[in-house]
């Protein structure tokens, strides 16, 4: 900027230096707290410019790579007296308006059935009461929640995983099913439509089917904490829900109006359960639903449930199209090979399932959901069964 004097001699003013960016409120709060601590031989490391974290309701989750959870900060915090450690986390919690803090570690990708079949989370509580780890009482432990795309979900962080990275796949499933249902209604189809989730968890994808307008979702899971989270989530979304725990009977399931029916048991029992529900439905003079989608999860592979998925679609009596969503982890360069392998496996299995011998199998789409490890992707293979 310039101006002139009375004799028109220009005066040039130097540009104003840019203002330094304001620190994030959490960093500013930590800096203020650290300044109150007495001088000791151990001094705090330089504060980072920002923190990486996720917030779900009142819960702050720090990744294992966060500056506060890795050296030298973890060493410094450990050197503080317990009361100062608690005060530091209390300061961080207040600055971010949360009540609980924990470190979130990834679940080992090589978990197998005898190691971590229920995909229990790996978190380290730092602040707030999470409840006894060995408790079996749903009311004794801390629950948190979030809303994604208008869908409410809740879970117990001590016992149940929540994957933020699945949000794009949830939305894709919702859009896919919403479009299909609209096309069915325009064509004059009036039958009720169902989805079956053989790995229902807390309702990751089961809720997407319900939001899209599927009449009923049947789900299976062996983790009773996940089942309870799914039940609470359904209630929060105002969907009628019924839970069959530990093999309890499912009398009259096919004659009632629940939107969500979940079974706390292995999905290997799914086909027998659904056959019984179909029988109850027809005996009551009602029309059996058309199963439009079957969802397969990741533990760390869903290949053991391929046959069950085909048997489930066999309940449609060969009528219409349906989709099986296969979740797998695969190196990007091996996706085509896995796609061919999935088709080959289903082609082999369909000969073992009554009424499915003549169906056609194709992988209609491959969705890259999220990066699982360097060069490895969590992919969903949309298997169309006609």
C-alpha positions, 0 to 999 in steps of 0.5 A: 500500500502507498500514499503521498505527501503534499509534495506528491512524494510517494511513501511505500509502507512495508507489507504487514507480516502474516499473523501466525495461525492460532493453535488448535484449542486442544493444543492451547489448553495443553500448553496452558496446563503444562505451564502450571506444572512445577519445573522438574528434571524432565521437561515436556517435549515440544507440543505438536501443531495438531492432534489426530483423533476421532470423536464419537459422542463423548469418546475421544479415540487417539490413534497409536501414531498420535504424538501423545501416545508415542515417544517422547510424549508417552515417556514424559506423561508416564513420568508425571505423578498420577494426579498430574496425568489425570489432570492432563487428560482432563484438560484435553477432554474439556477442550474437546468437550468429551468425557472419555479418552482411549488409545485405539489400536488396529485389530490384527489383520491375521486374526483367526477363529481361535484367536479373535473370532468376535473381532474384539477391539484393542483399546487402552482407556486413558480417562473416564470410567469405561467399566469392568473389562470382565463385566457381563452387565450391559449397564455397568459399562460405557456406551458411546454412539454416532450418527452417520448419514442420518443413521444412529449407531451405538456400541460398547468400546471395550467389547465392540469395534467401530470402523469409521472407514466403512461409511462410504460402503454404508452409503453405497449400499443404501443408494444401491438398495434404494434404487432397486426398491424404487424400480421394483415398486414401479414395476408393480412388485408388491411382495415384501423384500428382505436382506440377510446379514450373516455378520450383522455386528452393531448394524453396520450394513443391516441399518443401511438396508433398513434405511433404504426401505427393506421390509425386514433384515435377518442378522447373525452375530456371535458377539453378544455385545455387538447384538446388544449394540445392534438392538439399541441402535435399532431402538434409537432409529425407531425400528421394531427389533427382536433378539433371539439370544443363545439359541432361543426359539424363534416362534412366530417370527414370520407372522410379526412385523419386526423390521430387524430380527437378530440371532446371537449364534453362529451364522451356520444356523442361519439356513435352518432358522430361515427355513423355519421362519418361511414355514411359519409364514406360509402356514400363517397364510402370509407370503414369504419375503423375497431375499434381495441381498445377503451380506458377508462380513470379514473375519478375516475372510467370509469364504466359509459362509459362501454356501450358506449365502447360496442356501439363503437365496435358494429360499427364493425358489429361483425367482428373480435376481439377488446379490451377495456382497463378499467382503475380502482383504486383497492386494490391489494387483490380485483383485482380478484373480480374487474376483475369478476365484470367487466366481469359481467357488460359487459355481462349485457350490451352487451344484450342492444347493438344491434349486440353485444348480441353474443360476448364473453367477457374476461379479457385477462390481468391485468396490474399493472401500478402504486401505487395510495395509500398504498395497492391501485393500478392503474390497466388496465384491457384488456377486449377482445371482440370477 
